[in-house]
């Protein structure tokens, strides 16, 4: 196979192309896939030897802000269920309009 002459600065490219064209494509693909397999295997072994990463501490639950009189309760607060059950249509529409803003 014809390989063009390259300057000294392109020596690594010339070596790679001569390697690529010297062997069948299946052999080159197998070598590349084997290289990736070795890298993945090394990463798995390294992570198993290194131990487990420390687990982050669970975040403390955030309390919902208390609703003052006339305010609309947050949907996370226990007062929301009472608000929905006891509210009239005007109060619910006020809540819907505030949610869309």
Secondary structure, DSSP 8 states (H G I E B T S, - for coil): -------GGGHHHHHHHHHHHHS-HHHHHHHHHHHHHHHHHHHHHHHHHS------------------TTS---TTSTHHHHHHHH--HHHHHHHHHHHH-
